Amino acid sequence: MEKMDWWKDFKINLGLRFEILPMDYKNDVYCIGELTGYFSLFKEISLKRKISGGEYHDARIAAICIQHEIKVFYSADRDFNRFPRLKIKNPLV
């Protein structure tokens, strides 16, 4: 697909407290996953925070974000606040 230059400056104002800015799919979206040492970090986070059940999915996401040095993780899910090494920002507030 050819990059559309007009898309770069286009934005949709929803009239809320935030705006949606379209992403350039070639330059702004990256797939990330487990790196070497992921399991050790995941285990450390899980044991330290006493994770159980469905919380393991959040711990997995947190470990991957920490490994990739994600500066801010946007989520309305308050459960991610249990991971102090991950800076959480609620996009709805």
GIQUI-V736115 format. One record per backbone hydrogen bond with DSSP energy under -1.0 kcal/mol. CO is the residue of the C=O (numbers start at 0). NH is the residue of the N-H. Records with the same first field share a line. If there is no record, write none. Layout:
CO->NH + NH
//
This chain:
4->7
11->19
19->11
23->26 + 27
34->37
36->40
37->41
38->42
39->43
40->44
41->45
42->46
43->47
44->48
45->50
51->54
52->55
53->56
54->58
55->59
56->60
57->61
58->62
59->63
60->64
61->65
62->66
63->67
64->69
65->68
72->88
76->79
77->80
78->81
79->82
82->85
86->72
88->74
89->92
//
